[in-house]
Amino acid sequence: MATYEYDDDEEEDDDSDDDDDDEIERATERIPRRKLLKILEEVDSLKPTGGKNAEKMAIPKTKMAAPLEKKPKMNAEKISHRQEKVGLSLQDFVQHLLLQDADRHEINVFAQVLEVSVSPDLKRAVVFWEPARVQALDTPISKRKVAGVRSRLERMEEWVRAEVARHLNLKYAPIIQFKHKKESKENEARRIFDEEMKWLNRFE
């Protein structure tokens, strides 16, 4: 008659597993339901939000633990508005100075300010001008007269800057540079022509 051996070790393992389950159930029964739900919520918050490369990042509990945010850059429209505002103030003031200077020295040909271009940092200003007559506006202006006005403006740049610093309430006293408008257009046209010629020379 065949006999079967009974394994006592397997029975002991099953009993130990049952005991562990009973202990877990008794422990969860002793924990208040609200506290248990709160613990489970905190565990879920530490899990990745999803995706293969999701980062494991805990939700900050305080403001000090929250990551710092970068301050937004200054709006470009506001910068251009400031430049335009300073440019208009300089245009009116510099024109007033030049007219006073022409009247004081009885100069018939003076510099008429067309516009003022201000750098983004407000530390440099280019004053574009064209020659004009105080009287006899239709009379042509000779190149010698234009050269004389240009030379006079170059000598006045430091003085104009000092007057701007003294009378205008600006954040900076910008470096003043006078530039003849006609020469600026001619230089720009020459630069474009040179670039076109360089491009054509590539095919020779």
CYANA upper distance limits for C-alpha pairs under 8 A (distance plus 0.5 A):
  7 ASP  CA     11 GLU  CA      7.57
  8 ASP  CA     12 GLU  CA      6.87
  9 ASP  CA     13 ASP  CA      6.82
 10 GLU  CA     14 ASP  CA      6.87
 11 GLU  CA     15 ASP  CA      6.78
 12 GLU  CA     16 SER  CA      6.78
 13 ASP  CA     17 ASP  CA      6.84
 14 ASP  CA     18 ASP  CA      6.82
 15 ASP  CA     19 ASP  CA      6.72
 16 SER  CA     20 ASP  CA      6.79
 17 ASP  CA     21 ASP  CA      6.86
 18 ASP  CA     22 ASP  CA      6.72
 19 ASP  CA     23 GLU  CA      6.74
 20 ASP  CA     24 ILE  CA      6.83
 21 ASP  CA     25 GLU  CA      6.74
 22 ASP  CA     26 ARG  CA      6.67
 23 GLU  CA     27 ALA  CA      6.60
 24 ILE  CA     28 THR  CA      6.69
 25 GLU  CA     29 GLU  CA      6.70
 26 ARG  CA     30 ARG  CA      6.90
 27 ALA  CA     31 ILE  CA      7.10
 28 THR  CA     36 LEU  CA      8.41
 31 ILE  CA     35 LYS  CA      7.39
 31 ILE  CA     36 LEU  CA      6.92
 32 PRO  CA     36 LEU  CA      6.75
 33 ARG  CA     37 LEU  CA      6.71
 34 ARG  CA     38 LYS  CA      6.74
 35 LYS  CA     39 ILE  CA      6.77
 36 LEU  CA     40 LEU  CA      6.82
 37 LEU  CA     41 GLU  CA      6.71
 38 LYS  CA     42 GLU  CA      6.82
 39 ILE  CA     43 VAL  CA      6.80
 40 LEU  CA     44 ASP  CA      6.74
 41 GLU  CA     45 SER  CA      6.72
 42 GLU  CA     46 LEU  CA      7.10
 43 VAL  CA     47 LYS  CA      7.42
 45 SER  CA     58 ALA  CA      7.35
 45 SER  CA     59 ILE  CA      7.63
 46 LEU  CA     56 LYS  CA      7.29
 46 LEU  CA     57 MET  CA      7.16
 46 LEU  CA     58 ALA  CA      5.91
 46 LEU  CA     59 ILE  CA      8.17
 47 LYS  CA     56 LYS  CA      7.03
 48 PRO  CA     54 ALA  CA      6.19
 48 PRO  CA     55 GLU  CA      6.53
 48 PRO  CA     56 LYS  CA      5.59
 48 PRO  CA     57 MET  CA      7.88
 49 THR  CA     54 ALA  CA      6.79
 49 THR  CA     55 GLU  CA      8.18
 49 THR  CA     56 LYS  CA      8.47
 50 GLY  CA     54 ALA  CA      6.20
 60 PRO  CA     65 ALA  CA      5.78
 60 PRO  CA     66 ALA  CA      5.83
 61 LYS  CA     65 ALA  CA      7.15
 61 LYS  CA     66 ALA  CA      8.26
 62 THR  CA     66 ALA  CA      7.12
 74 MET  CA     78 LYS  CA      8.00
 74 MET  CA     79 ILE  CA      8.03
 75 ASN  CA     79 ILE  CA      7.11
 76 ALA  CA     80 SER  CA      6.80
 77 GLU  CA     81 HIS  CA      6.63
 78 LYS  CA     82 ARG  CA      6.75
 79 ILE  CA     83 GLN  CA      6.79
 79 ILE  CA    120 PRO  CA      7.31
 80 SER  CA     84 GLU  CA      6.56
 80 SER  CA    120 PRO  CA      7.98
 81 HIS  CA     85 LYS  CA      6.60
 82 ARG  CA     86 VAL  CA      6.66
 83 GLN  CA     87 GLY  CA      6.46
 83 GLN  CA    117 SER  CA      8.31
 83 GLN  CA    118 VAL  CA      6.12
 83 GLN  CA    119 SER  CA      7.57
 83 GLN  CA    120 PRO  CA      7.04
 83 GLN  CA    122 LEU  CA      7.27
 84 GLU  CA     88 LEU  CA      6.68
 84 GLU  CA    117 SER  CA      8.48
 84 GLU  CA    118 VAL  CA      8.00
 85 LYS  CA     89 SER  CA      6.88
 86 VAL  CA     90 LEU  CA      6.66
 86 VAL  CA    118 VAL  CA      7.79
 86 VAL  CA    122 LEU  CA      8.35
 86 VAL  CA    170 LEU  CA      8.33
 87 GLY  CA     91 GLN  CA      6.55
 87 GLY  CA    115 GLU  CA      8.01
 87 GLY  CA    116 VAL  CA      5.59
 87 GLY  CA    117 SER  CA      6.61
 87 GLY  CA    118 VAL  CA      6.40
 87 GLY  CA    125 ALA  CA      8.22
 88 LEU  CA     92 ASP  CA      6.86
 88 LEU  CA    115 GLU  CA      8.26
 88 LEU  CA    116 VAL  CA      7.56
 89 SER  CA     93 PHE  CA      6.74
 90 LEU  CA     94 VAL  CA      6.26
 90 LEU  CA    116 VAL  CA      7.43
 90 LEU  CA    164 VAL  CA      8.26
 91 GLN  CA     95 GLN  CA      6.54
 91 GLN  CA    113 VAL  CA      7.04
 91 GLN  CA    114 LEU  CA      8.24
 91 GLN  CA    115 GLU  CA      6.75
 91 GLN  CA    116 VAL  CA      6.34
 91 GLN  CA    127 VAL  CA      8.13
 92 ASP  CA     96 HIS  CA      6.75
 93 PHE  CA     97 LEU  CA      6.86
 93 PHE  CA    164 VAL  CA      8.26
 94 VAL  CA     98 LEU  CA      6.74
 94 VAL  CA    113 VAL  CA      8.14
 94 VAL  CA    160 VAL  CA      7.70
 95 GLN  CA     99 LEU  CA      6.71
 95 GLN  CA    112 GLN  CA      7.34
 95 GLN  CA    113 VAL  CA      6.38
 96 HIS  CA    100 GLN  CA      6.74
 97 LEU  CA    101 ASP  CA      6.65
 97 LEU  CA    160 VAL  CA      8.28
 98 LEU  CA    102 ALA  CA      6.63
 98 LEU  CA    110 PHE  CA      7.63
 98 LEU  CA    111 ALA  CA      7.41
 99 LEU  CA    103 ASP  CA      6.64
 99 LEU  CA    110 PHE  CA      7.82
100 GLN  CA    104 ARG  CA      6.51
101 ASP  CA    105 HIS  CA      6.69
102 ALA  CA    106 GLU  CA      6.09
102 ALA  CA    107 ILE  CA      5.22
102 ALA  CA    108 ASN  CA      7.59
102 ALA  CA    109 VAL  CA      8.21
102 ALA  CA    110 PHE  CA      6.79
103 ASP  CA    107 ILE  CA      6.94
108 ASN  CA    133 ARG  CA      6.09
108 ASN  CA    134 VAL  CA      5.83
108 ASN  CA    135 GLN  CA      7.43
109 VAL  CA    131 PRO  CA      7.03
109 VAL  CA    132 ALA  CA      6.07
109 VAL  CA    133 ARG  CA      4.98
109 VAL  CA    134 VAL  CA      6.75
109 VAL  CA    145 LYS  CA      7.71
109 VAL  CA    149 VAL  CA      7.90
110 PHE  CA    131 PRO  CA      6.27
110 PHE  CA    132 ALA  CA      6.07
110 PHE  CA    133 ARG  CA      6.77
110 PHE  CA    134 VAL  CA      7.75
110 PHE  CA    149 VAL  CA      6.98
111 ALA  CA    129 TRP  CA      6.28
111 ALA  CA    130 GLU  CA      6.15
111 ALA  CA    131 PRO  CA      5.28
111 ALA  CA    132 ALA  CA      6.59
111 ALA  CA    149 VAL  CA      7.28
112 GLN  CA    129 TRP  CA      5.81
112 GLN  CA    130 GLU  CA      5.81
112 GLN  CA    131 PRO  CA      6.41
112 GLN  CA    132 ALA  CA      6.47
113 VAL  CA    127 VAL  CA      7.33
113 VAL  CA    128 PHE  CA      6.50
113 VAL  CA    129 TRP  CA      4.95
113 VAL  CA    130 GLU  CA      7.24
114 LEU  CA    127 VAL  CA      8.23
114 LEU  CA    128 PHE  CA      6.17
114 LEU  CA    129 TRP  CA      5.82
114 LEU  CA    130 GLU  CA      7.64
115 GLU  CA    127 VAL  CA      6.72
115 GLU  CA    128 PHE  CA      6.00
115 GLU  CA    129 TRP  CA      7.84
116 VAL  CA    125 ALA  CA      6.98
116 VAL  CA    126 VAL  CA      6.11
116 VAL  CA    127 VAL  CA      5.06
116 VAL  CA    128 PHE  CA      6.61
117 SER  CA    125 ALA  CA      6.06
117 SER  CA    126 VAL  CA      5.64
117 SER  CA    127 VAL  CA      7.08
117 SER  CA    128 PHE  CA      8.45
118 VAL  CA    122 LEU  CA      6.39
118 VAL  CA    123 LYS  CA      8.10
118 VAL  CA    124 ARG  CA      6.37
118 VAL  CA    125 ALA  CA      4.94
118 VAL  CA    126 VAL  CA      7.02
119 SER  CA    123 LYS  CA      6.94
119 SER  CA    124 ARG  CA      5.92
119 SER  CA    125 ALA  CA      6.85
122 LEU  CA    172 TYR  CA      7.18
122 LEU  CA    174 PRO  CA      6.92
123 LYS  CA    172 TYR  CA      6.54
123 LYS  CA    173 ALA  CA      7.18
123 LYS  CA    174 PRO  CA      4.73
123 LYS  CA    175 ILE  CA      6.72
124 ARG  CA    174 PRO  CA      5.07
124 ARG  CA    175 ILE  CA      5.15
124 ARG  CA    176 ILE  CA      6.86
124 ARG  CA    177 GLN  CA      8.49
125 ALA  CA    174 PRO  CA      6.42
125 ALA  CA    175 ILE  CA      6.49
125 ALA  CA    176 ILE  CA      5.67
125 ALA  CA    177 GLN  CA      6.85
126 VAL  CA    176 ILE  CA      6.56
126 VAL  CA    177 GLN  CA      5.32
126 VAL  CA    178 PHE  CA      6.36
126 VAL  CA    179 LYS  CA      7.23
127 VAL  CA    176 ILE  CA      7.62
127 VAL  CA    177 GLN  CA      6.49
127 VAL  CA    178 PHE  CA      5.22
127 VAL  CA    179 LYS  CA      6.46
128 PHE  CA    178 PHE  CA      6.57
128 PHE  CA    179 LYS  CA      5.43
128 PHE  CA    180 HIS  CA      6.17
128 PHE  CA    181 LYS  CA      5.84
129 TRP  CA    178 PHE  CA      7.70
129 TRP  CA    179 LYS  CA      6.85
129 TRP  CA    180 HIS  CA      5.66
129 TRP  CA    181 LYS  CA      6.05
130 GLU  CA    180 HIS  CA      6.49
130 GLU  CA    181 LYS  CA      6.55
130 GLU  CA    182 LYS  CA      7.85
131 PRO  CA    141 ILE  CA      8.14
131 PRO  CA    146 VAL  CA      6.87
131 PRO  CA    149 VAL  CA      7.92
132 ALA  CA    137 LEU  CA      7.64
132 ALA  CA    141 ILE  CA      8.34
133 ARG  CA    137 LEU  CA      6.00
141 ILE  CA    145 LYS  CA      6.98
141 ILE  CA    146 VAL  CA      7.56
142 SER  CA    146 VAL  CA      6.98
143 LYS  CA    147 ALA  CA      6.58
144 ARG  CA    148 GLY  CA      6.70
145 LYS  CA    149 VAL  CA      6.82
146 VAL  CA    150 ARG  CA      6.73
147 ALA  CA    151 SER  CA      6.66
148 GLY  CA    152 ARG  CA      6.68
149 VAL  CA    153 LEU  CA      6.67
150 ARG  CA    154 GLU  CA      6.85
150 ARG  CA    180 HIS  CA      8.08
151 SER  CA    155 ARG  CA      7.08
152 ARG  CA    156 MET  CA      6.84
153 LEU  CA    157 GLU  CA      6.83
153 LEU  CA    178 PHE  CA      7.07
154 GLU  CA    177 GLN  CA      8.20
154 GLU  CA    178 PHE  CA      7.34
156 MET  CA    160 VAL  CA      6.48
157 GLU  CA    161 ARG  CA      6.76
157 GLU  CA    176 ILE  CA      6.16
157 GLU  CA    177 GLN  CA      6.87
157 GLU  CA    178 PHE  CA      7.83
158 GLU  CA    162 ALA  CA      6.78
158 GLU  CA    175 ILE  CA      8.46
158 GLU  CA    176 ILE  CA      7.77
159 TRP  CA    163 GLU  CA      6.78
160 VAL  CA    164 VAL  CA      6.65
160 VAL  CA    176 ILE  CA      7.77
161 ARG  CA    165 ALA  CA      6.76
161 ARG  CA    173 ALA  CA      7.01
161 ARG  CA    174 PRO  CA      7.30
161 ARG  CA    175 ILE  CA      6.94
161 ARG  CA    176 ILE  CA      6.50
162 ALA  CA    166 ARG  CA      6.69
162 ALA  CA    173 ALA  CA      8.23
163 GLU  CA    167 HIS  CA      6.56
164 VAL  CA    168 LEU  CA      5.84
164 VAL  CA    173 ALA  CA      7.01
165 ALA  CA    169 ASN  CA      7.92
165 ALA  CA    170 LEU  CA      7.89
165 ALA  CA    172 TYR  CA      8.18
165 ALA  CA    173 ALA  CA      5.58
179 LYS  CA    183 GLU  CA      8.15
179 LYS  CA    184 SER  CA      7.61
180 HIS  CA    184 SER  CA      6.79
181 LYS  CA    185 LYS  CA      6.90
182 LYS  CA    186 GLU  CA      6.75
183 GLU  CA    187 ASN  CA      6.49
184 SER  CA    188 GLU  CA      6.66
185 LYS  CA    189 ALA  CA      6.65
186 GLU  CA    190 ARG  CA      6.59
187 ASN  CA    191 ARG  CA      6.61
188 GLU  CA    192 ILE  CA      6.79
189 ALA  CA    193 PHE  CA      6.67
190 ARG  CA    194 ASP  CA      6.66
191 ARG  CA    195 GLU  CA      6.80
192 ILE  CA    196 GLU  CA      6.79
193 PHE  CA    197 MET  CA      6.76
194 ASP  CA    198 LYS  CA      6.74
195 GLU  CA    199 TRP  CA      6.80
196 GLU  CA    200 LEU  CA      6.79
197 MET  CA    201 ASN  CA      6.59
198 LYS  CA    202 ARG  CA      7.19
199 TRP  CA    203 PHE  CA      8.28
200 LEU  CA    204 GLU  CA      7.94
